[in-house]
Amino acid sequence: MKILAVSDVELPQLLNAELLRRTYSDVDLLVSCGDMRASYLDFIGSVLNLPLFFVRGNHDSRPELPDPGGDNLHLRIKRFGGFSFAGLEGSIRYNKGAVQFTEGEMLVNVLRLLPRMLVMRSQQGYGVDVMVAHSPPRDIHDIPDDFAHRGFQAFRYLINWGRPRFFLHGHVDTWDSRRTRETVFCQTRVLNINPYMVLNI
């Protein structure tokens, strides 16, 4: 399966229908890691005729930004094309925004997903194929000195116990090419897909 994953920053090239069809016609699924306008996701999905899985980011709570069409993965496990996907929305709480969580609140969210992931891990050796989040795990691709972009310790627990094959996140920019975008932690490939990445699974 080929996934086009996007987050945080709208790219002009992904608003070019001809380029989309020429470059991404073999993509099977569109995944959003948050902070994306519904119209941007709708354009990409409509041009390429793709289903959408998404989670909301910390800037996705404004009333003028409705949820896009597609499947919101937050606290859910969904299957598509023989692969399993789960999601957790939001960032660390830094200004009382609606899609922000304290570390304790996110741990509760993780504990709500883990029983199903542990059953799946006992059956197939991993919890889900793809975990979709907005924020990174603590100390993996995050910015510890910038509280708003600090990752969740709870996500490290999720990876350690649930063992997803892939953990996709956005939230942290990658304009500096020296910034690491891929890290293997507990056999899980953690990928910062901001602003976009094509992934084969």
Disulfide bonds with the S-S distance in Angstrom:
none
